[in-house]
Amino acid sequence: MSGHFCYIAFHNEYVTLGFNYGSELEDPTHLLEGSGKLMRHVKIKHQDILASEDLRNLLVYASTYRVTK
C-alpha cells in the first residue's frame, strides 16, 4: 500500500470510492462493502450520497486514519 487512503474507479452504472484500509475503519452506518483483507469500497449509484454526512465523515476519518497510527 502507498500513502494514499482512497481511490476512485469509474464503471458504467456506478462509481467506486475505495479505501485502502477500509477493513480497519469505523463504519457505524455500514456504507463500506467488500470482503478483502484490507480494502473496502462504497458504490456510488446516485449523486444523493455525495451530500451524505455519513460519507463525509467516512472520508475525513479515512484521510487521517493512518496518519495517527
C-alpha positions in Angstrom: 0.0 0.0 0.0 1.1 3.5 -0.6 0.4 6.7 1.4 -2.9 7.1 -0.4 -6.0 6.4 1.6 -8.6 6.0 -1.2 -9.2 5.6 -4.9 -11.9 6.3 -7.4 -12.9 3.8 -10.1 -15.5 4.6 -12.8 -17.9 1.9 -14.1 -20.9 2.1 -16.4 -23.5 2.0 -13.7 -21.7 3.5 -10.7 -18.5 5.0 -9.3 -16.5 3.1 -6.7 -14.9 5.1 -3.9 -12.4 2.6 -2.4 -10.5 2.8 0.8 -7.1 1.1 1.1 -7.5 0.3 4.8 -11.3 0.1 4.7 -11.5 -3.1 6.8 -9.9 -1.2 9.7 -12.2 1.9 9.5 -15.1 2.6 11.8 -18.2 2.4 9.7 -21.2 2.7 12.0 -23.7 3.3 9.1 -22.4 0.3 7.1 -21.5 2.2 3.9 -18.5 0.1 3.2 -18.8 -3.1 1.1 -16.3 -5.9 0.3 -14.6 -8.8 2.0 -10.9 -8.3 1.2 -8.3 -8.4 3.9 -7.8 -4.6 3.9 -9.7 -2.9 1.1 -13.4 -1.8 1.2 -15.5 0.4 -1.1 -18.6 2.4 -1.4 -20.6 2.1 -4.6 -22.0 5.5 -5.6 -25.0 4.7 -7.7 -26.8 8.0 -7.2 -25.5 11.5 -6.6 -27.5 11.9 -3.5 -24.9 10.0 -1.4 -22.3 12.7 -2.3 -24.2 15.1 0.1 -24.4 12.5 2.8 -22.9 13.4 6.1 -22.1 9.7 6.7 -19.9 9.6 3.6 -18.3 12.9 4.5 -17.4 11.6 8.0 -16.0 8.4 6.5 -13.8 10.4 4.1 -12.5 12.6 6.9 -11.8 9.6 9.2 -10.1 7.7 6.4 -7.9 10.6 5.4 -6.5 10.8 8.9 -6.6 7.2 10.0 -3.1 6.1 9.0 -1.6 9.4 10.0 -2.4 8.8 13.6 -1.4 5.2 13.7 
